[in-house]
């Protein structure tokens, strides 16, 4: 089962969250090129997409982005 199905997000919102999350991780890759040597803290934020928003956490040392919450409106 796909995560967006498990969360019961509509396909439009799920697609927008995925697209924006991919943009954010690409941006993080440029900021944290030497991710394994990154000495700072994790980065968190809120991203807004059409029809909703999501909170995320970036772990620079792992170059991973975790969506921690999605709100539809």
C-alpha positions, -999 to 999 in steps of 0.1 A, spaced: 0 0 0 13 35 -9 18 59 21 -6 85 6 -33 58 4 -27 49 40 -31 85 50 -63 88 30 -50 119 12 -66 127 -21 -43 120 -51 -39 157 -59 -28 167 -24 -6 136 -21 11 144 -54 17 180 -44 31 170 -11 54 145 -28 65 170 -54 73 198 -28 91 173 -5 113 163 -34 121 200 -41 130 205 -5 153 175 -4 170 186 -36 176 221 -20 189 204 11 214 184 -9 229 216 -22 231 231 13 245 200 30 268 186 3 290 170 29 259 157 48 279 131 68 301 159 81 272 183 89 276 196 124 243 215 128 209 205 140 180 190 120 160 214 99 122 216 102 96 237 86 61 239 71 55 238 34 22 250 18 8 234 -13 -26 238 -31 -53 224 -8 -31 219 23 2 221 41 27 197 57 53 198 84 86 183 77 120 174 93 152 172 73 180 151 88 210 167 69 235 140 80 213 114 63 199 137 36 164 124 44 132 143 46 104 131 69 69 144 65 56 146 101 21 159 95 -2 168 66 -33 191 69 -58 195 41 -80 226 38 
